Amino acid sequence: MKTEVIMLPAFLVVGIQIEANVEAFESGAGKMAFASLLDRKHEIRFRKNDHIILMQTYPLGPENEIDIYVALS
């Protein structure tokens, strides 16, 4: 897979944020957040389409454990 950088106009990201380690996320926390957002997507006004994505960010720095990340569904 080749990395590609694309430029997009500014946009807002709306979702449900959870903070979990890998074990908690893989045991169902991520799926529950995703399902909750899917059930509530009709509440998001002015959405451009029906696509729902999972975004994960990993905090940097020595104060954070390596397996903690934030998932925004």
Helices and strands as residue ranges (DSSP letters): E 17-21, H 22-24, I 25-29, H 30-40, G 41-43, E 55-57, E 68-72
